Amino acid sequence: MRRKTLKNQSFLFALALFSCFYSFLWAKSDKSALNRTPKNIIIMISDGCGYNHVDAASLYQYGQTGIQPYERFPIKCGMTTYPATRSYDPFKAWTDFNNVKTNWTDSAAAGTAISCGVKTYNGAIGLGPDKKPLGHMIDHCEDLGKSTGLVTSVQISHATPAAFAAHSKERKYYEKIAKQMIFESSVDVIMGCGHPLYDEDGKKRKKVSGKDYDYIGGKSTFKALKAGTAGGDADSDGINDPWKLIETRDEFQKLSSGETPKRLLGLVQIKETLQQKRSGDDKAAPYIVPLIKTVPTLVEMTNGALNILDNDKDGFFLMIEGGAVDWAGHDNQSGRMIEEQIDFNKTVEAVIKWIENNGSWDETLLIVTSDHECGYLTGPNSGQKTTGPVWNPLKNNGKNNMPGIEWHSDEHTNSLVPFYAKGQGARLFKEFMTKHDIIKGPYIDNTDIAKVIFRLLAE
C-alpha cells in the first residue's frame, strides 16, 4: 500500500508539474496570439453619438436598450474626446449640468487624435498643435502592404475621413484636402457624398457654381475622375494608379459581389449627406418623410468596400463613418438622428456578418465608437435645477415610436462617449482603462485607439 501511494503521489506531482508548464506555455502563446497584428482593422465612427443617441435609436428599433450587437462586445468602456490644452473632469461633469458644454472637440481634432494618436487644436487635419504633419494609421497599414479604405455618409473630404488621409491647418479647405486624398494618398477605396451636380434630394441641379466642386477637389479634378485619369502612384511602382469612379446606387450595389477594380472612388449623387439633408419636415418622426431611393445606404457602400479590400492577402484597414448623426444633433432633429444612428447600427451588423462569414475574429479587430457627443441629449425634464443637476432617463414609448428625449445644445459637448472593441488585439485596450468615471466607470482617451493600433502593427 505504501509503495502504491508513493507511486500515485509521484504521478500526481508529475501531472501537476506538467500542467503548470503547459499552462505557462499556453498563457504565453495565448498572450502572443492576443497581441499579434490583426490582418484586418475596421474602425466605425458614429459622428456626434453619445450614450443616449445609442439608446434613443435602440428604443425606436426594439423598444428596449442594451441589445445592439456592439454593446455585447467583450471590451466596452467610456472614452474622452477633448482637444489639446483641454481636459475632462469626471467630478465636475456630474456635479454641474453645464460643465460638459465647455472644452469640447470638433471632428477634425477628434479624427486626428484617433488616426494619429496626438491631441491637437480644433480644425486641424492630420497636424499636431505645432501644425506639423503627423503620421496616420493608414500610412502604417500601407507600409505593411495592407489595402486601405474610407467610407462616409457625408462629404468625402469632410473632417473625419480627411483626418485619416490628409494634412491641413484648417478643416474647411475642402478642395485642397480632396486633392490630397485623390492625388497624393495611397488609399484604395474612398466613398461618400459631395457630388457637385446634385442637390440634397439627389436631383440634378439647374445651376452649378465653382464652389460646388470643392468637396471633390475642384472642377478639374472632377473632370479627371470622369475621364479615368485622376490618381497618383499609390503603390510606389512609378506608375499612376487612376481611380475608377462610380456614382449610381446600382453601381454601389453591384460592388458587393464579383470582380472589383483595383482602386475605386464612389461619389454618391447627392450634395452633402445620404439622407439627413433631404427636403420635407426635418422635425418629423423617423421615416415619415420618405427616404431618397436613388442613393446607396451606408450598408451597401460598406459591403462594396469590403469586397474590394478583402482581395489583399495582407489584409486591410477600413474606416466607416456615420457622419450625419452629428448633423442631426446640431439641428436637434430627433427623428433624423434616430434614422442616421439606425443606419449606422445596421452597418455594424453588416460588418460583423462579413467578419464571421469571410474572415474571423482571430484575424480582425473591430472598433465601434464616436468622435464626440453632439446636442447634449438627455431624457425629458433634465437640466440644472435649484436642487442640483438632473439627468433623467429617456422615456420608452415602445418600438417604432419616438422615445421621450430632450436636447440641451446645438453644439458638441465634452461628455464621455461609448467605446466598444472585439477581435484580434482588442484586449490591449484594457491596459489603457486607467481612469474611472463616477457614473460611466472606466474610460480611455481617444488617442489610445491609435496607440493600441500602432503597437499591434509593430508586433
N, C-alpha and C positions, 0 to 999 in steps of 0.2 A: 504493500500500500504506500509506503513511504517513497519508494522509487517511482511509482506511478504518479504520485502527487508532484514530486520534483520535476518529472518529465513534463507534466501538464503545465506546471508553473513556468518552466523554461520555454515551452511552446507559446504560452500566453505572453511572456515577456518579449519573445522574438516577434510575435504578431503585433504587439503594441509598438515596438521599435520600428517595424516596417510601416505600420500605419502612420506613425509620426513623420517618418521620412517621406512617405507618399504624400501626406498632407502638405508637407513643406514644398515638395516639387509641384503639387497641384496648385497651391496658393501662388507660387512663383510664376508658373506658366499662366495661371488664370489672370494674375495681375498684368502680365505681359500682354495677354490677349485683350484685356480690357483697355489697355493703353495704346495699342498699336494704331497706326494710321488708318482711319476709315477709308475705304475705297471711294465712297460717295459721301458728300457733305451737303445737306439741304437745310437752309435757314429760311423759315417762314415768318414774315413780319406783318402783323395786323397793325397798320399805322394808326396811332391815336387810340388804341384799345387799352382799356383798363379792366380790372376785375368785373366791374358792373356792366361793361359792354358785353363781356362773355356771358354773364348771367342773363342780361336782357334778351339776347338772341336765343339762349337756351330755353328761357321761359316761353318765348314765342314758338320756337321749334318743337319743344317737347312738353311744355307745361311743368318743367322741373329743372333744377340746376345740378351741376356736378357730373354730367354724363357725356360731355364732349370727349372724344377719344383721347385728346391730348391731356385732359385732366386726369387720366388714368396712367400717364407716363410715370416711370419709376423716379425720375428726377423732376421735382417741381418746387418752386420757391418764388420769392419776390425778386424784383430787380430795380435798382436805382438807375435814373436816366439823366440826371443833372449835367450841364455842360462844364467846361473848365472854369475855375475860380468860384464855383458854386458848391453846394452841399445838400445833403438830406439829413434832417434831424428827426429820428423816429419818435422822440418825445413831443417835440413841438407840433409834429404833423397830426398828432391825435389829441392835443390839448387846445389847439387853436384851429378852428374850421378853415380859416382863410390862409393858413401858413403855406399850404401847397400851391397857392396861386402865385407864389414867387419862386425864383430860382429855376424855372422850367427850361427845358431844352427845346430846340427846334429839330426838325427831322434831319437837317444837314449835319449838325453836330452829333446827333444820336447815331445816325447812319455811319458816320466816320468812326465813332467810338466802337461800334460793333464790327466794322470792317477792318479797322487798323489797330484797335486796342489802345487808343490815346484820346483823352478828353480834349476838346477844342472849343472854339467860340461859335456861337450861333451864326449860321450862314456859311460856315466853312465846309468845303467839299474836299475830303482827302488831304487836308492840310492840318498841321499842328497849330498850337497857339502862336508859334513864331512864324506862321504862314509858310513853313517849309513842307514840301511833299512828304507824305507818309506812304508806307508800303501797304497795299491792300491784301487781304487774304486771298483774293482771286489771283494776284501775282504769284503767291506762294504755291497755289494749286497748279497754276500754269507751269511753274518751274518743275513740278513733279510729273508733268505730262498729262494732267487732267484737263478734260474739257470743262468749260465754264458757261454759265448762263444767267440771265437776269429777266425776270417776268414780273410785270406790274399791271395793276388795273388803272393806273394813271399815266401821265406822260413818261416816255422812256427816259427823258433827261431830267426828270424831277428829282428832288433831293435824295430819296432813299436809293433808287438804282444808281444815281450818279455817284453817291458816296462809296460805292463798291468798285467803280471803274474809272473815275476821273479825278482831277485836281483843279480846284478853283477857289479864289478868295471869296467869291460871292455865289450863292446858290442860284441866283436869278440870271446868271449868264448862260441861258439855256442853249443858245446857238453854239457857243464855244464848247460847252460841256458835251453836247450831242456830237460835235465834230471829233472830240477826243474819243468818245465811245465808239464811233463808227470807223474812224481812220487810224487811230493810234492804239487802241486797246487790243488785247488778244482774245476777247470774249467771243464765244462761238454762237451764242443764241441771245438775242435781245427781243423782247416782246412787250408791247404796251401801246398807249394812246399817244395823241399829239398829231393826228393827221391834219395837214394844212387845208385840205379841200373839203372837209366835212364839219358839220356843226354838232351840237351836243345831243341831237336826236339821230345822228347818223345819216343826215341828209346832205346832199351836195350844196355847198354854198354858192350863192349867186355872185358874191364879191370876195376876192381873196387878196389880202394885203401881204407885203413883205414880212411883217411881223408874224404872220400866221405860220411861217416856215421855221420859226425859231426852235421849236421843240425837236425838230428833225435835222437841225444843223444848217438851216438856210435853204434857199431855193436851189442853189447849185448842187448841194448835197442830195436834195430830194430828186433832182433830175438824174444824178449819177446812180442813185439807188434804183430808179425806174429803168435805167439803161443797163443795170447789172455791172457797173464798173466801180462802185464805191467800196472801199475797204483796203486796209493796209496789209502788211505782211504779218499775219497772226501767228504763224508757226516758225518764223525766223529762218526760212529756207531761201530768202532772197526774192521770192515771188509773191505778188499781192494776192490776197485771198478775198475776192469780192463777196458781198452779201447777196443771198437770194432773198428777194423781197416778196412777201405775201401780204395781202390786205383784206380779203373777204373772209367771212365766217366759214364758208365752205372750205377754203384753203387751210384755215386753222384746224378744222375738224379732221381733215384728211391726214394731217401730220401725226395723228395718234397711232397710226399703223403703216406698215410698208416702208418703202425706201425714203430716205430723208437726205436733204442737202448737207454739205459739209459745214456751211455757215448760213445762218438764217436770221433775218430781221423781220419780225412780224409787226406791222404797223396797222393797228385796228382803225377802221374807217369811222372815226369819231374824234372830236376835238380834244377833250381833257380826261374824262372818266368813262368807264364802260357803261355805267347806268346812273350814278348818283346825280349827275347834272341834267338828266333828261327833263323835258318840259312837263307841265302838269302840276298838280297840287303837291309841292315838295314837303308839306307837313302831314300828308295823308298817312294812314297806317300802311304797313308793308304790303306791297304788290297790288294796292288799289289802283295805282297808275300802272298800266301795262308796261312790262319790260320791253326794251328795244330788241327786236328779233334778229337784226342784221349784224350784231356784234357777237363775238365769241364770249363764253363765260370764262372766268378765271380757271375753272377746271379744265376746259377744253384747251386753253393756252398751255397750262401746266402739263397736260398729257402729251401734247405735241413736243414741248421742250424736253421732257423725259425721254421720249422716243428718239430724239436726235442725240442727246448727250450720252445715253447708255450704250452707244456704239463704241465708245472709247474703252479699251481694255484696261486702262489705268484708272478708270473711274471719272467722276465729275464733281463739280461744285455748282449748286443752283440756289439762287436767292429768289424767293417768291414773295411779292408784296401785295397785300390787300390794302391799297393806298387810300381808298375813298372812305374808309371808316373814319379817318381823320377829318376829311372834308365835311362829312355829315355831322361830325361832332362840332366843328366850327360853326356850322349853321344851325345847330341844335335841332336837327332833323331826326326825330326819334325813329320814325318808320324806315327811312332810308339808311340810317345807321344799322338797324337790325338786318335789313336786306344785305348790306355790304358785309356784315360780320357772318351772316349765314353763308354767303358766297365763299368767304374765306374758310369757314368750317368745312364746307363740302370739299374744298380744295385740299385741306389737311387729310380728309378721308380718302381722297383720290391718291394722294402721295403715300399714305400708309398702305393702301391696296397695292400700289406699284411696288413698294418695298417688299411686301410679303409674297407677291407673285413673281417678281422679276429679279430681286436681289435677296437680301436678308438683313436682319437687324445686326448680324455679326459683322457686316461689312459697310453698313450705312449708319451715319449719325444724322438724326433729325432733331432740329431745334424749332420750337414754336414759341414766339414771344411778341412783344410790341416794342416800339421805339420810345413811346411816351403815352401818357393818358391825355385825352382831349375832351373838353366840355365839362369836366368835373361832374360826372354822372353819379347820382345817388337815388335812393328811394324818396317818396313824397314827404314833404314837411321836414326836410333836413335843413341844417344851417347852424349859424352861431346864435344860440338862444341866450336869454338872460341867465339861465342856469348853467350854460356851457355849450359846447359843440354837440350837435346831434347828427348822426349818420344813420338814417332809417333804412331798412332793407327795401329792395324792390318789391312791388306788390304783384303777386302772381294772380293773373286773371285767366289762366288756363291756356292751353295750346291754341295757337292761331289767333290769339287775342293780344292786343297791346298790353304789356305789363305796365304797372304804375311806376314811372321814372321821373326824375327831375334834374334839369341842367342848372349848373351854378356858374358857368363861364362859357365864353365863346372862344377861349384860348386853351393852350396846353396847360397842364399842371405838373408839379414836381412829385406827384404821387408814385408809389411803387407800382410797377406793372407785373403781370404774371410771366413766369418763365417755365418752360417745360422742355425736357430733353429725353430722348430714348435712343438706344443703339450703341454702336461701337464708340467707346470713349466717353459716353455720357456721364459715367460715374466720376470722372475727373472734376466735374463741377462741384461735387461735394467738398472738395478741398478749398473752394472759394466761398462757401457758405459760412463765413466767419462772423457776420453781423446779424443782429436779431431785432426784428420789429415787434413792438408790444402787441400788435394786432395780427399782422401777416406772418410773423415768425421769421425764420432765416431768410436772408436775401443775399444776392450777389450784385455786382455792378455791371453795367452794360459793356465795359471794356474787358470784362472777364471772358466774354464769348470769344473774342479774338485771341486772348491769352491761352485759352484752352485749345483752340484750334491750331494755333501756331505750335504749341507744344506737341500736339498729336501729329502734325505734319513733319515735325523734326524727328519723330521716332524712327 
